[in-house]
Amino acid sequence: MRELEEAFDRARSRRAAAFVAYMTGGFPDRETSLQVLTALAEEGADVIEVGVPFSDPIADGVTIQEASQIALSKGATPRNVLETVARLRRKVDVPVVLMSYLNVAFRYGLQRFAEDARSCGVSAVIFPDLPLEELGPIAEVMRGRGLGVVLLGSPVTRDERLVRILDASDCFTYLVSVTGVTGERSEVPRSAIDLLRRAKSLRPKSRVAVGFGVSSPEHGALLSREGADGVVVGSKLVSIVRRGTLDELRDFVREFRNSLVRSHTP
Amino acid sequence: MKAKGWFGRFGGRFVPETLMEALEELEQSYLRLKESEEFRRELDHLLRTYAGRPTPLYFARNLTRMLGGAKIYLKREDLLHGGAHKINNALGQALLARHMGRRRVIAETGAGQHGVATAMACAALGLECRVYMGELDARRQAANVMRMRLLGAEVVEVRSGTRTLKDAINEAIRDWVTNVQTTYYLLGSCVGPHPYPTIVRDFQSVIGRECREQVLEAEGRLPDYVIACVGGGSNAIGIFHPFLDDPVRLIGVEAGGRGESLGEHAASLVRGSEGVLHGAYTYVLQDEHGQIADTWSIAPGLDYPAVGPEHAYLKETGRAQYVAVSDEAALRAYVTLARTEGILPALEPAHALAYAMELAPTLRPDDVIVVNLSGRGDKDLETVLGWLRDEGAGGGI
């Protein structure tokens, strides 16, 4: 977990929000997946979030649903996604957060899932279908194996509950920008800024990253200016990989990373 | 300490954070309304004057004689408005939605029975209704799509995943996550996150309460067996629940489909393993990596890769027993009931009936079996006639 906290702190020391780059594991296929993840890290993503493909991803919009289906059809399994993470970590020094729906982890066996994730170099896990109420026994297993558990906050989460989430989350809290699923959006919704401000005023010291719908450097700049410690880009990167080239991906990542640096003058 | 909403090790609320406040609000509203005299009167009135309750308990004399064993009674949920037990829950929840001030209702449907029931309830109560239905199901059940549209519902065909019920639920959940502040999600079975399995069970328990009184009146005693089909399991939990504390054997019959390998059936309890789908920890049909499997059943209403968590609990405690019956046996039961009693059962309860027909001859003539005839079979005519043609059976079974 240290390495994850340090990545956020390094970004802060260069007056920037940390760039958390999401990519579906095993997408577009197993070999290319490693190249894609490596490119994200080489071009300056501070944290890589790798999604374990699942057949029924209820928190995801069409882009990540389709990427998951493609990855599964190319033979992605939790085990070989973790192997790819291990290979990535041997090539580049970048912290990795694993995003997985709970069923995949249960089927794998929670303890073994945690052990294998840790030994493949994963720092923390995000379960999009694990709310605070059901956290206890699952977090115990993850933390017992040295993995952090990152929780999510939503625009409809009330203050009293948001505090509990911010306090219970390891390393950082993932703030969901809208009520809705993942997917590209044309602008940063008001609800994202409101949620970010609420979180920052409730717990000024907690690290928060904003995600869902973040699609352009302008979005990144705005969220960074508003005080986000991290910004997550997912669907946008996935659709570049689906429709574009690795060079386009590299260009976007560089540009996005630069947008997260806060300027000296307001 | 365990969070609320668990049946032993099963159930829970495994959903995105955005839905948690909504589930909490739903539970609070439900608990409040459940105790409200006015709400109960309103629902009871609708069930009697609109849905057609109480439904009769019918002694299937000819079938009983033909099988030469236990007496078989049928709980006639097929006689309800819409032709299935689904209206019990749809009316209850639509009323709940209205009391919560939600004007927009969404629902999922597989075969279309729950979609039709929800469209009816929303029309009757003046609510806006959108129904998600897998593209494959919409094609297989075109008549129900038309019925829903006539009833004023918007039907959205879902093209993701396997394009069947589970994907329709995924899409309904995604809609709910997006429109959570304005929308009521009217879930059609005793599945999903807490409090849905409890709410749906409570609204369906009217079946068992009536049935218990009726069988006591007809036989002067409790039945020996209560048998119901299980997809998600709402008609079964509805008829089982009022008998839980009685010395009555409860048997849930799942869809054995056309084979025992994954993808050829929909028998989550009999052949599945533990996992999480649609917000509940329960039995699911999945591959070795935790990907949800395709399912098959001749009865579209049983074609679902998971099951209500309370059934998982009843299986684990041994209070209920679960078995699987093949497509073929269900089809045979359908035709048999048509010939002997002049009743076309839906292919879903035809599974329960098929098991009862196997069991009855092994019992004594004074034993009593009740089968929940949860829906009528007009919707399945084409399937059944097609099977009869392929069998070359024509007239003779």
Contacts between the chains, C-beta under 8 A, distances in Angstrom:
chain1	res1	chain2	res2	distance
A	54	B	290	7.4
A	54	B	291	6.9
A	55	B	161	6.6
A	55	B	291	4.3
A	55	B	292	4.6
A	56	B	161	6.7
A	56	B	166	6.4
A	56	B	167	7.7
A	56	B	170	5.5
A	56	B	277	6.7
A	56	B	278	7.8
A	56	B	292	5.3
A	57	B	170	7.9
A	58	B	15	7.6
A	58	B	16	7.0
A	58	B	170	5.3
A	58	B	173	4.7
A	58	B	174	6.4
A	58	B	177	7.6
A	58	B	278	7.5
A	59	B	16	4.8
A	59	B	177	7.1
A	61	B	174	7.5
A	62	B	160	7.4
A	65	B	160	5.8
A	65	B	161	7.8
A	69	B	161	7.7
A	72	B	291	6.5
A	77	B	289	4.8
A	78	B	289	6.0
A	78	B	290	7.2
A	79	B	289	7.9
A	101	B	276	7.6
A	102	B	14	5.6
A	102	B	276	4.7
A	103	B	275	4.7
A	103	B	276	4.4
A	103	B	277	6.6
A	103	B	284	7.2
A	103	B	286	7.0
A	103	B	290	4.9
A	103	B	292	7.4
A	104	B	289	7.0
A	104	B	290	4.1
A	104	B	291	7.8
A	105	B	290	7.7
A	106	B	274	7.1
A	106	B	275	5.6
A	106	B	276	6.1
A	106	B	281	7.9
A	106	B	290	6.8
A	107	B	273	7.8
A	107	B	275	6.0
A	107	B	286	6.3
A	107	B	288	7.5
A	107	B	289	6.6
A	107	B	290	3.1
A	108	B	289	7.7
A	108	B	290	6.6
A	128	B	16	5.6
A	129	B	14	4.6
A	129	B	15	5.8
A	129	B	16	6.2
A	129	B	276	6.9
A	129	B	279	7.1
A	130	B	14	6.5
A	131	B	13	6.3
A	131	B	14	7.6
A	131	B	15	6.5
A	131	B	16	7.6
A	131	B	17	5.5
A	131	B	20	4.9
A	132	B	17	7.8
A	132	B	20	7.5
A	133	B	3	4.3
A	133	B	12	7.9
A	133	B	13	6.0
A	133	B	20	7.3
A	134	B	3	6.0
A	134	B	12	5.3
A	134	B	13	6.3
A	134	B	14	6.2
A	151	B	17	7.6
A	152	B	16	7.1
A	152	B	17	4.7
A	153	B	17	6.4
A	154	B	16	7.4
A	154	B	17	4.5
A	154	B	18	4.1
A	155	B	18	7.6
A	156	B	18	5.8
A	156	B	21	5.2
A	156	B	22	7.6
A	156	B	180	6.2
A	156	B	181	6.9
A	157	B	17	6.1
A	157	B	18	7.9
A	157	B	20	7.6
A	157	B	21	6.9
A	158	B	21	6.8
A	161	B	20	7.8
A	161	B	21	7.7
A	165	B	17	7.4
A	176	B	16	7.8
A	176	B	17	6.9
A	176	B	18	6.5
A	178	B	178	7.8
A	179	B	18	5.2
A	179	B	177	6.2
A	179	B	178	5.9
A	179	B	179	7.5
A	179	B	180	5.3
A	179	B	181	7.0
A	180	B	18	7.8
A	180	B	174	7.8
A	180	B	177	5.9
A	180	B	178	4.1
A	181	B	174	5.0
A	181	B	177	6.1
A	181	B	178	6.8
